[in-house]
């Protein structure tokens, strides 16, 4: 096809653009492998994060002559002829770039333009520059950045660069096409804030110049920097020692010698601090190179073995003739100048700059090597960083997951008759806790997924094992799992859970919860299914089923978020019942079964060169869970041995016999009066005169669920569209034994749970943060919709329970 515009710089926006590519198919993958490099000058004490903005640009080919114009010719397409429009944007926050950053983050655009770009971000300090202080009376306007004049801007110690802008990195051996990160731009606000901070810093340094009276600007700069090194006791006493030097009665020569000594000691402190930072940056890059570079014996490896950073002689453990401390070299330099009143600041600044430059050159060399390795091995680099990202993300989210293992005797009747109140109280207390608010975000944070800790979603999962033991016989206590009040956590320590339950606040001095070792793990019996060889070697088909008055499009976000982690799986968003979701559930189940079998036969026919079905899972929302259960008996014979996970989000498995919300109950009665609905009649168990003959009771006896390795029931007490116990398939405290509906309710619970092995059942209760009170929250619709519309919920669930989808 025609050559599309390549990558380039958008100078006016300090941004890069990627190579233009043509999209011809759904779920198409495009390999870009483009690099972008920003060089930014900041104050050395500036620890604020940076923001990377990505913009998704689109040009409709229909407005440019159609697809044939781009495919049927080899002529280049002029950039000016394509009218690109921004259709979506995304912001990533880089935390701690001054400490070194090597991270991965999938950039996922909004639901209407759902696509993913794999982003790797690397940042490090490459240089420090010492600059004289300015008078405190200097105006901020005097320090506005001037084009092409970076040396007149900045603070005493900054990351060295030209004016904050984009620059290309060109390899020494060959010239590559200008690289770029996909549609990214560093926000102009970041550049402006750098300038503002620099101007403010000049004013602060002016105060320092006045504070160190009789000191030259360079001397004041070094003394001030040494004072700011908090780890040094000598640095913190610089001001007092300087005043003692200036105010003391002593000879001129003695004063000069003491001045040299004091400035030399300050330079020693500054040298160790900032040379140490550069050495740390070098070691982090070297460690990253070691992980990314193939073994030396590999023919792909043309990168020389990387040596540790060489420090200036005074910091090098080998020392030698050049191992004199910087302070001694300053005295020697001032003596060689032959001036009785030689500036100690000038000598210190010169030697300090030489030492910084000595290490900075090595950091820059390592940085260039890293860029070269990233260009040659992008796939392996991305895979390694992605694995680390996945672990860190699950650790972070595990802090909002409470887990417990219950005895099998409580699988039908919860020991806590008001478990939702316990969950609500724990969730509210966790959000208020100081410890939870200090959760550390990922170093490369997707702001579109950011939810404040005070408004986060909290999970409560319950698993079952005989005698409150793990299926392999290990007690649920000890070092492996932390337990307090029945809640097992991998995240917060037990004292936090106890304090939350008792006082609603975390104990003082508790450790930050972001240091969790891992996410909540599956039970051993569930882990075994992950390595079941009888189910390997094929493809995993996931069927997503919408709910009452829904459509296939409702499940798009759930499907898209699962596919981000498992792109090789096949996904079927059911469309067979879109036209009439109020029809007989049994008929809808037949339609779904035919649709699933047709999909499997078309996409997984088997054979030596064809895809083979290895696993079949169902992800259902609302009434879709009942439709899927109705389809299972028709699927068992042909694909029952492939059943893997049956997951329902707020599905009323036991109908609407005992709704907890009077408004919803009234609305349901009204809808059934004004409009005939076979589905609602079945959910209310009024489709037959005898409740024992109702469809739901007969469905509870049908085969299906017992063939699944994992049965997951997700519920929320805030969702009144599906009664809490009905979604969890457990007895309700509202059930009255001896009544017609009470007896059939108990029978359905027994029928469904008796066929499921306890260790294969997982119940997850979701507590949403909903501070507003409106009609949707009052009738429970808000929480019901959150199950299919909340991306943070999807990401947290899929990452934390990823073994369900593998």
ABEGO torsion letter per residue (X at the ends): XBBBBBBBBBAAAGBBBBBBBBBABBGBBBBAGBBBBBBBBBBAABABBBBBBBBBBBBBAAAAGEAAAAAABABBBBAAABBBBBABBBBBBBBGAAAEBBBBBBBBBBAABBBBBBBBBBBBBABBBBBBBBBAABBAAAABBBBGBAAABEBABBBBBBBBBBBBBBBAABBBBBBBBBGBBBBAAAAAAAAAAAAAAAAAAAAAAAABBGBBAAAAAAAAAAAABAABAAAAAAAAAAAAAAABBBBAAAAAAAAAAAAAAAAAAAAAAAAAAAAAAAAAAAAAAAAABBBAABAABABBBBBBBBBBAAABAAEEAAABBAAAAAAAAAAAAGBAABBAAAAAAAAAAAAAAAAAAAAAAAAAAAAAAAAABAAAAAAAAAAAAAAAAAAAAAAABBBBBBBAAAAABBABABAAAAAAAAAAAAAABAAAAABBBBABBBAAABBBAAABBBBBBBBBBBGGBBAAGBBBBEAABBBBGGBBBABBBAAAAAAAAAAGBBBBGBBBAAABABBBBBBAAAAAAAABAAABGBBBBBBBBBBBGBBAAAAAAAAAAAAAABAABBBBBBAAAAABAABBAAAAAAAAAAAAAAAAAAABAEEAABBBBABBBBBBBEAAAAAAAAAAAAAAAAAAAABABBBBBGBBAAEAABBABAAAAAAAAAAAAABBBAAAAAAAGAABABAAABAAAAAAABBGAAABABBBBBBBAABAABBAAAAAGBBBAABBBGBAAAAAAAAAAAAAAAABBAAABBBBBBBBBBABBBAAAAAGAAAAAAAAABAAAAAAAAAAAAAAAX
